Amino acid sequence: MTITPEQDELPLFGGGQSKLEKAFWTFHGKHPEVYSKLVEFARKWRVNRRARRIGIATVYEAARYTLNIDRDDESVYKLANNHRAFYARLIMRSEQDLAGIFLLKQQLIPCSFGPDNNSLPPNEGNAA
């Protein structure tokens, strides 16, 4: 399921509080297949491994590889690592069966969707 402004009531949809969030929404709008691939891999992990959690970085790298393997140099997906935290929040918010699959951390500039930033542990490393 791809979230679009017509389907969802996200506050400030596409106009988040940070440049990073705005860039994410622009990319997501142009490349909904990335979201679909991330959801596919997260579901496979949960079903095949029976694991409660996986890192968004692992799923993201698998999607980066898969989406680019058969493409020529001109059309390679440029998947910015800055989008990972936003994809983690969006997936867990939009896909009920994947709620809680990613560990979230506070963002320097709070995201306009997902859990309250203050309820999350401080970001002291590489987490969404």
C-alpha positions, 0 to 999 in steps of 0.5 A: 500500500502506497500512501498518497495525500488523498489516502492519508491524513498525515499532518503537513503531508509533503511539507514536513518540518525538515529539509530531510523530510521534505526530500523524503516525501518528494522521493516517495511520491516519485518512487512508490516501488521503493516503499513496496519493496521495503514492505515486501522484505520486512514481511519476508523477514518477519514470516521466514525468521519469525523475528519480531524486529529487523533493522531498517538498514538491512531491509534498505540495503536489500531493496537497494541491491534488488532494485538496482541489480538489473538496471543500467547505469543511467537509471540506478536508484539513488536511495539516500540513507537519510530516507531510512528513518522516514520509511521505517516510521511510514511502514510501521504506521501504514502496515499493521502487521509490521508495527514495531518491526523497526527500532526507532530513535529520536530525530534531531528535528521531529518527524511530522508523523509517527510516534512522539519524538520525546517518547523515543530513546535518544539517537546515539547511533545508527537507528531510525 
